[in-house]
Amino acid sequence: MTTNYSMEDLVSLCKRRGFIFPASEIYGGINGFWDYGPLGTELKNNLRDAWWHDMVHCPPMGPDGEPLSIVGIDSSIIQNPKVWEASGHVGGFNDPMVDCRETKSRYRADHLEVIANANGEGRMYAFIEGNEESEERARKLLAKYEKVDALGDEYTTSLLTDIPTDAFERIVGPDTKEAGTLTEPRQFSLMFDTTVGATGGEDNKAYLRPETAQGIFLNFMNVVDTMRVKVPFGIAQIGKAFRNEVTPRNFIFRSREFEQMEIEWFCHEDEAQQWYEFWCDYRKDWWQKIGLTTENLQMRQHDSDELAHYAKEGCGTFDIEYKFPFTDPGYGELEGVAHRGNYDLSRHTEFSGKKINYFDQQKNERYTPHVIEPSAGLSRGTLALLCEAYTPDDRPSKVFMKFNPRIAPIKAAIFPLVNKNGMPEIATKLHEEMRKKHVVQYDAKQSIGKRYARMDEAGTPYCFVIDGDTLEDNTITVRDRDTASQERINIDQAVAYLDDKLIQ
Ligand code: GAP
């Protein structure tokens, strides 16, 4: 399926209906930061709660038919700065960036491509990978000034990072007319730092965590000592992470403050490959269960040059990718499943001087467990759910949000057909009953058509309408969001009807 709407359409609906707003909007915003409005907060919380329920409270069955053992923690965002030296983030968590001296724009060097005359002479034109407008401009300039048929095969493209720096003076940046305005790539740390305490200075520098994972490794021994867990087992955490991304973009896809949902699955080295395969399969299935369609999901193994510093050699990382409108027909990362080996626990042992390992009493063996890490983006998952739900249609609202009922921000709406004749009283009573169990909304304002349209844009799966017949025979109308079809049920069955529809 090719996306039949633009990102602008989705961003505009998110703003109009209170899903997501630019942070600090009244001051002109701040690049890479977003606020969640009432509907967006419900949606994100529902995704968070579904993950926590399915991973921690009711974890999947393992290959032996027994439920997995996973416990949750909530660690501090700021930790002792030595943590990030041990983890390899200080010094190792960098992106190469280039600046344009003329426009002051900043780019990820590994996200820029360069198109050039095939004979390697003349000017070259840089464009932003995956950005059709930028690529089109570069091709046009190449054709115009280098007299090359930019649709034919008289040109080459390569990543900016593969171009020797002495040739940079011939490159025209993505937004400039003149060549030679791009600086050489420089490494840029993605970690936000801050100062702890009143004295300030380098000695009191600390970092905002760039991943929730390290808080889990730090608490491995605490969990083993207090929870009677036996390897293999997992520790889960959901929380904020911060990265000073060079080029935050694509709405909430790449932001500077975001949330992750991570599991570190601790196992014996001999079983790690089997668990790696288990988690790759299980996590892809889970995203489908929550509402993403198979055709929009794919698994992709990392190339050796994109592996993170912790990925175990020869095993690597699989990305679960989603076909976002801005990557279509390609895919973008939604979750990574990494084989981290025993890198993190060994490094923390080395840097802290404390023993971090596991003793298997049955086998009388002490070892440092290996780790499989399914690491999902809660913010990015929310975006995938929004993209998947957006359904253009010829109904009056022109669009409806087809959320899986389990994650829909509002589960049902209750409307009196008219705001008189005893209907509001009956509707209010039903609303009071339903809201004890579910997030439901009462709405009596404007025409019934406008109320349906509002609920369609909010992605509310069911609308219950109290009308003239209700007064006669106690029945109400249930309208289905996806088909707009209606059926009548007895008002006494309405709560059970909704319960039933929400059970997955
Ligand atoms: N602990 C491993 C780790 O953090 P990662 O691939 O860097 O791995 C995991 O991040 C997930 O976090 C990604 O798949 C993505 O969903 C989300 N993520 C990473 N950077 C992000 C950003 N700048 N904005 C939004 N989500 C991000």
Residues whose N, C-alpha, C, O or C-beta is under 5 A from the ligand:
A	BS01	GAP	P210 E211 A213 R243 E245 I252 F253 R254 S255 F258 Q260 E333 L334 E335 G336 S375 A376 G377 S379 R380
